[in-house]
Amino acid sequence: MAHVVIVGAGQAGAAVAAKLRALGHDGQITMIGEEPSPPYQRPPLSKAYLLGEMEEERLWLRAPDFWGQHNIALKLGTKVTAIDTGAQTVTVGGETIAYDDLVLTTGSTPRRLPAAVGGDLGGVYTVRTLADVDAMRAEFQPGRNLVVVGGGYIGLEAAAVARKLGLNVTVIEMAPRILQRVAAPETSAYFRKLHGDAGAVILEETGLDRLVGDGHVSAVRLKDGRELPADFVIAGVGITPGAELAEAAGIAIENGIRTDETGQTSAPHVWAAGDCASFPHNGGRIRLESVGNAIDQGELVAENIMGAGVVYQAKPWFWSDQYDCKLQIAGLNTGYDRVVTRQTEGEAVSYWYYQGDRLLAVDAMNDSRAYMVGKRLIEMGKAPDAAKISDPATDLKALLKG
């Protein structure tokens, strides 16, 4: 019976294992994860879990007995140190495990601030794992000073939690605006105002010189010479794909583990899915860091291990919760040349990204209808006239029929 080994016990790995069993795979399945916890969802870590509104057990992707009931062997708290694609084995500690198919769902790793600028001081955190958040939770006490380095979604989510808990929060962003890499100026302005209204300080075009402290951070010195008091610091400066293991095994790398449209890597019987994998998309190659991609790509790899030969058609979607705002994003805005604003009654607003006459993406703030309709339109290849989108009287659902 074919043995499928999955390296990485996160969202993508769990999707592969569960889908294989759902499709009738009756061979061995072994899932290996570095963390001691069973597979869990990461997005709530910087939101509900950090706020104390969600218990650890609610993070788990499956009930604890699911894995045993489906004969899926979990090896947790352990690390794969080598892959031999010729012998079709992985090394885990002193053990060698043979595979018929290997799936790499090795995720991604947060970039840390360099030791040269004080990144190795105590009180400096990243937000990626359950252990990361557990380590910093005691820091979130009213009146304390938090400096967030990086104005991306992770940093802004942590800043929102801190303000809700009564901390003094400053976000520093080296680029001219927060969210510059991922969103239009309109979306950046929306969240700049949201955080400002909540009492957070947003400093854009502001570089970090170094963290100051004797063993533990006490201040953040900026490039312009200012010093900000800091009881602790959260670095939200991006992530890198978990491709080291694959690269050491001679598997092709291109902004992550390179796969074809079926999820197969350059090595026979080796697949990749989730944050770590780059794949063909619209004549180019992309890597998506999202729950939706991890699930869809993981399930597709499971289907193809079973012989389906299915090609991956990504349908990107993302979300972020900050204060009382739920941001939902459909599509990818790469290459947009104009943004159309739709403002309806109340706090709902959405920004629609166009490239010429083609609709690329939608950012919807507290507007689930705009998100759902936008997502459907993008998947259908439809692009409504911009004047209709901007007119609050337009029935969005009617655009699906046009």
C-alpha positions in Angstrom: 0.0 0.0 0.0 1.3 3.4 -1.0 2.7 5.5 1.9 2.2 9.3 1.7 4.5 11.3 3.9 3.5 14.9 4.6 6.1 17.3 5.9 4.4 20.2 7.7 1.3 19.9 9.9 -0.4 23.1 9.2 -3.5 24.0 7.1 -2.1 22.7 3.8 -0.8 19.5 5.3 -4.0 18.8 7.1 -6.0 19.4 3.9 -3.8 16.9 2.0 -4.3 14.2 4.7 -8.0 14.6 5.1 -8.7 14.8 1.4 -6.7 11.6 0.7 -8.8 9.7 3.2 -12.0 11.2 1.8 -11.0 10.1 -1.7 -10.4 6.5 -0.5 -6.7 6.3 -0.1 -6.1 3.2 2.1 -2.4 3.3 2.4 -0.3 4.8 5.2 -0.4 8.5 5.8 2.2 10.1 8.1 2.2 13.8 8.8 5.3 15.3 10.5 5.2 18.7 12.2 7.8 20.7 14.1 5.3 22.2 16.5 4.0 20.1 19.4 0.3 21.1 18.8 -2.0 19.3 16.5 -2.8 21.0 13.2 -4.4 24.4 13.9 -5.5 27.6 12.1 -3.1 30.5 12.2 -5.2 33.6 11.3 -6.9 33.9 14.7 -3.5 34.0 16.5 -3.1 37.7 15.8 -6.8 38.5 16.4 -9.2 36.5 18.6 -6.6 34.3 20.3 -4.3 37.2 21.2 -7.3 39.1 22.5 -8.2 36.2 24.7 -11.5 35.6 22.9 -10.6 32.2 21.6 -9.3 29.1 23.5 -6.5 27.0 22.0 -8.8 24.1 21.4 -10.9 26.2 19.1 -7.9 26.8 16.9 -7.6 23.1 16.1 -8.5 22.2 12.6 -10.0 18.8 13.6 -11.1 17.2 16.8 -8.2 15.4 18.6 -9.5 11.9 17.8 -10.0 12.7 14.0 -6.4 11.7 13.1 -6.5 8.4 14.9 -9.9 7.5 13.6 -8.7 8.1 10.1 -5.4 6.2 10.6 -3.3 9.3 10.0 -0.1 9.1 12.0 1.0 12.4 13.5 4.6 12.9 14.4 4.6 16.3 16.2 7.3 18.3 17.9 9.8 16.7 15.5 11.8 18.0 12.5 12.6 16.4 9.2 16.3 17.0 8.7 16.9 15.5 5.2 15.1 14.3 2.1 16.6 11.7 -0.2 14.6 11.9 -3.4 16.5 9.0 -5.0 15.9 6.6 -2.2 12.5 8.1 -1.5 13.1 8.6 2.2 13.0 11.4 4.8 15.1 11.5 7.9 13.5 12.4 11.2 15.9 12.5 14.1 17.6 9.1 14.0 14.7 7.5 12.0 14.5 7.0 8.2 11.0 6.9 6.8 10.3 5.6 3.3 7.6 7.2 1.1 5.8 6.5 -2.1 4.7 10.1 -2.4 6.1 13.0 -0.4 4.1 16.3 0.1 6.0 19.4 1.3 3.7 21.8 3.2 6.5 23.5 5.0 4.8 26.9 5.2 6.8 30.0 5.8 8.9 31.7 8.4 8.6 35.3 9.7 11.6 37.5 9.0 13.2 38.6 12.2 14.9 41.9 12.9 18.7 41.4 12.6 20.9 41.1 15.7 22.9 44.0 14.4 20.0 46.4 15.1 19.0 44.7 18.4 16.7 42.1 17.1 18.1 39.6 19.6 17.1 41.6 22.6 14.5 40.2 25.0 10.9 41.5 24.4 11.2 41.3 20.6 8.5 39.1 19.0 7.2 37.8 15.7 3.6 36.5 15.1 3.5 33.2 13.4 3.0 30.2 15.7 1.0 29.4 18.8 4.2 29.5 20.8 5.0 33.0 19.4 1.7 34.4 20.7 1.8 32.5 24.0 5.2 34.0 24.6 4.0 37.6 24.2 0.5 37.4 25.7 1.7 38.5 29.2 3.1 41.7 27.6 -0.3 43.0 26.7 -1.1 45.0 29.8 -2.9 48.4 29.8 -0.6 51.4 29.7 2.4 49.6 28.4 4.3 50.8 25.3 4.3 48.6 22.1 6.2 49.5 19.0 5.2 47.5 15.9 7.9 47.5 13.1 6.1 47.0 9.8 2.8 48.3 8.6 1.5 45.1 6.9 -1.6 43.2 7.9 0.0 41.2 10.6 1.5 44.2 12.3 -1.7 46.2 12.0 -3.8 43.3 13.4 -1.4 43.1 16.4 -1.6 46.9 16.8 -5.4 46.8 16.8 -5.4 44.1 19.5 -3.0 46.1 21.6 -5.1 49.3 21.4 -8.3 47.4 22.3 -6.4 46.1 25.4 -5.4 49.7 26.4 -1.7 49.7 25.4 0.1 52.7 23.8 0.8 51.7 20.3 3.1 53.1 17.6 3.5 51.5 14.2 6.6 52.4 12.1 6.6 51.8 8.4 9.7 52.4 6.2 7.6 52.7 3.0 5.7 55.9 2.1 2.5 54.3 3.3 1.2 51.3 5.3 0.1 48.3 3.2 2.0 49.7 0.2 3.0 46.3 -1.1 -0.4 44.8 -1.0 -3.1 47.5 -1.4 -4.1 50.8 -3.1 -3.6 54.2 -1.5 -7.3 54.2 -0.8 -7.1 51.1 1.4 -4.0 52.4 3.1 -5.8 55.7 3.9 -8.8 53.8 5.3 -6.7 51.8 7.7 -4.5 54.8 8.6 -7.6 56.6 9.7 -9.1 53.6 11.5 -5.9 53.2 13.6 -5.6 56.9 14.2 -9.2 57.2 15.4 -8.5 54.3 17.8 -5.5 56.1 19.3 -2.6 54.3 17.6 0.2 56.4 16.1 1.2 55.5 12.6 4.6 56.7 11.4 5.1 56.2 7.7 8.4 56.8 5.8 10.1 56.1 9.1 13.1 53.9 9.2 14.3 51.9 12.2 17.9 52.7 13.3 18.1 50.2 16.1 16.4 48.8 19.2 17.9 50.1 22.5 18.2 48.1 25.7 20.4 46.2 28.1 19.4 42.6 27.4 15.8 43.6 27.0 14.4 46.2 24.6 13.5 49.6 26.3 13.3 51.9 23.3 13.3 52.1 19.6 15.6 54.6 17.9 14.5 55.9 14.5 16.6 56.9 11.6 15.8 60.6 12.3 17.2 60.3 15.8 13.9 60.1 17.7 13.5 57.4 20.4 10.2 55.8 21.2 9.7 54.1 24.6 9.1 50.4 24.1 8.2 47.8 26.7 8.2 45.3 23.8 8.4 45.2 20.1 6.5 43.1 17.4 8.2 42.7 14.1 5.9 42.3 11.1 8.4 42.6 8.3 7.3 39.8 6.1 7.9 36.1 5.7 10.1 33.7 3.7 8.9 30.5 2.2 9.9 27.3 4.0 12.1 26.0 1.1 15.4 25.1 2.8 14.7 21.4 3.2 13.7 21.1 -0.4 16.6 23.2 -1.7 19.1 21.0 0.3 17.5 17.9 -1.4 18.2 19.4 -4.9 14.5 20.3 -5.6 14.0 23.4 -7.8 13.4 26.6 -6.0 11.8 29.8 -7.4 10.4 32.1 -4.8 9.5 29.0 -2.8 9.4 25.4 -3.9 8.7 25.4 -7.7 5.8 23.3 -8.8 4.0 22.7 -12.0 0.2 23.3 -12.5 -0.6 20.0 -10.8 1.5 20.7 -7.6 4.4 18.4 -8.6 7.9 19.6 -7.9 11.0 18.9 -10.0 11.6 15.7 -8.1 9.6 12.5 -8.9 6.8 11.7 -6.4 7.4 14.9 -4.5 4.6 17.6 -4.3 4.3 20.9 -2.6 1.3 23.0 -1.4 0.6 26.1 0.6 2.8 29.1 1.6 5.9 27.3 0.5 4.9 26.5 -3.1 5.1 28.7 -6.2 3.0 27.7 -9.2 2.1 28.9 -12.7 -0.6 31.6 -12.9 -1.7 33.7 -15.8 1.4 33.2 -17.7 3.7 33.9 -14.8 4.4 32.3 -11.4 3.1 33.3 -8.0 3.1 32.1 -4.4 0.0 32.8 -2.2 0.1 33.2 1.5 -3.5 32.4 2.5 -5.8 29.9 4.1 -7.8 29.5 1.0 -4.8 28.7 -1.1 -3.4 26.2 1.5 -6.7 24.3 1.5 -7.4 24.4 -2.2 -3.9 23.5 -3.2 -3.5 20.8 -0.6 -6.8 19.1 -1.7 -5.7 19.4 -5.4 -2.4 17.6 -4.6 -4.3 14.9 -2.8 -6.5 14.4 -5.9 -3.4 14.3 -8.1 -1.7 11.7 -5.9 -4.8 9.6 -6.5 -4.3 10.1 -10.2 -6.8 12.9 -11.1 -4.4 15.0 -13.1 -6.2 18.2 -12.2 -4.7 21.6 -13.0 -4.7 24.2 -10.2 -6.8 27.3 -10.9 -6.2 29.7 -8.0 -9.1 31.7 -6.7 -7.4 34.1 -4.3 -9.2 35.5 -1.3 -7.9 36.9 2.0 -9.2 38.7 5.1 -8.1 40.8 8.0 -9.9 41.8 11.2 -8.9 45.1 12.8 -11.0 46.8 15.6 -14.6 46.5 14.3 -13.6 46.3 10.7 -13.7 43.1 8.6 -11.7 43.5 5.5 -12.3 40.9 2.8 -10.2 40.7 -0.4 -11.0 38.9 -3.6 -8.6 38.5 -6.4 -5.0 39.8 -6.9 -4.5 43.5 -7.7 -1.1 43.2 -9.4 -1.0 45.5 -12.4 -4.0 47.6 -11.6 -4.1 51.1 -13.2 -7.2 52.6 -11.5 -9.3 52.1 -8.4 -13.1 52.6 -8.3 -14.7 53.4 -4.9 -18.1 52.2 -3.9 -19.4 53.9 -0.8 -22.7 52.8 0.6 -24.6 53.8 3.8 -23.0 53.3 7.1 -19.4 52.1 7.4 -19.4 49.9 4.3 -16.9 50.8 1.6 -15.2 48.8 -1.2 -12.4 49.5 -3.6 -12.5 47.8 -7.0 -9.2 47.4 -8.9 -9.2 47.6 -12.7 -6.5 47.1 -15.3 -8.0 48.7 -18.3 -11.5 47.2 -18.6 -10.6 44.1 -16.6 -11.6 43.7 -13.0 -8.7 42.3 -11.0 -9.6 42.5 -7.3 -11.9 44.0 -4.6 -11.1 45.2 -1.1 -14.3 45.3 0.9 -14.5 46.8 4.3 -17.6 45.8 6.3 -19.2 45.0 3.0 -19.6 41.3 2.6 -22.0 41.7 -0.4 -19.4 43.7 -2.4 -16.8 41.0 -1.5 -19.0 38.1 -2.6 -20.2 39.7 -5.8 -16.7 40.9 -6.6 -15.3 37.4 -6.1 -17.9 35.9 -8.4 -17.4 38.5 -11.1 -13.6 37.9 -11.1 -14.0 34.2 -11.3 -16.5 34.6 -14.1 -14.2 36.9 -16.0 -16.8 39.7 -15.9 -15.9 43.4 -15.4 -18.9 45.7 -14.8 -18.8 49.3 -16.0 -17.0 51.4 -13.3 -19.9 53.9 -13.2 -22.3 51.2 -12.1 -19.9 50.0 -9.4 -19.5 53.5 -8.0 -23.2 54.2 -8.0 -24.6 53.2 -4.5 -28.0 52.6 -6.1 -26.7 49.8 -8.3 -27.9 46.3 -7.3 -24.6 44.4 -7.2 -26.2 41.0 -7.5 -27.9 42.1 -10.8 -24.4 42.6 -12.2 -23.8 38.8 -12.0 -26.6 38.3 -14.6 -25.5 41.0 -17.0 
